[in-house]
């Protein structure tokens, strides 16, 4: 995994503050591969409660993490019981690392 302990803390704090203490952040994509170089930060945020405005929640988490990581590009997808589960949700959970 290509994140520093400080970056992991940033992601976890943003996730808990904006999505709730029970929310879980999963890192997936190129940052999971230790042999890759560069790349954005791809996150799946898993929430046990309904999310009324998933696009807004995604944008808030991505913005907070990106600013704290000096402008690094961050993509966030949301998984919640009231949202349709798509194949990329399954992929992120299977291939990702829970932070």
TATALIN-V584582 format. One record per residue. RES is the residue in one letter. NEAR is the number of other ideal C-beta (glycine too) atoms within 8 Angstrom. Layout:
{{RES NEAR} {RES NEAR}}
This chain:
{{X 7} {X 9} {X 11} {X 5} {X 6} {X 6} {X 10} {X 10} {X 8} {X 11} {X 15} {X 10} {X 8} {X 12} {X 14} {X 10} {X 7} {X 9} {X 12} {X 7} {X 4} {X 7} {X 12} {X 9} {X 13} {X 14} {X 15} {X 13} {X 10} {X 10} {X 14} {X 11} {X 7} {X 5} {X 3} {X 9} {X 3} {X 4} {X 9} {X 10} {X 16} {X 11} {X 17} {X 15} {X 17} {X 11} {X 12} {X 7} {X 8} {X 6} {X 12} {X 4} {X 6} {X 10} {X 6} {X 7} {X 13} {X 12} {X 9} {X 9} {X 16} {X 12} {X 8} {X 11} {X 16} {X 11} {X 8} {X 8} {X 11} {X 5} {X 6} {X 9} {X 7} {X 12} {X 10} {X 12} {X 11} {X 13} {X 12} {X 12} {X 6} {X 5} {X 9} {X 3} {X 6} {X 6} {X 5} {X 7} {X 11} {X 9} {X 9} {X 14} {X 11} {X 6} {X 7} {X 11} {X 8} {X 6} {X 10}}
